[in-house]
């Protein structure tokens, strides 16, 4: 059995490690924006001064996590939600389909909605657009051209 001072040292160490590992991410969604306002950065630049990053291990976080995520969805031909053709979600996350962070994944849903998920591991890193990925317009055009090319061969 450990002496009392060793237990105290262990508890203090665990608290310090937990504090060091806490992640702070911006948290918003265009679904929650008031009408005619773009607070989450779907169409305009994200305003970091209008938001406060939340601690991903506190109750205020919508989802707990160890890294940040920014999800963008865009439709080339129809509205997605609330008469908008683009939506953005910023939050904490703990699971990725690929298991890899500090990168972006993108794809095209069967209904034609383009999606992009960018994961990062530093405080407030989900505030800015990711410059390492192609623009939504370029990827959407490439996806549409790919579908057209496939349809010609069917």
Buried (B, 14 or more C-beta within 10 A) or exposed (E): EEEEEEEEEEEEEEEEEEEEEEBBBBBBBBEEBEEEEBBBBBEEEBEEEEBEBBBBBEEEBBEBBBBBBBBBBBBBEEEBEEEBBBBBBBBBBEEBEEEEBEBBBBEBEEEBBBBBBBBBEEBBBBBBBBEEBEEBEEBBEEBBEEEEEEEEEE
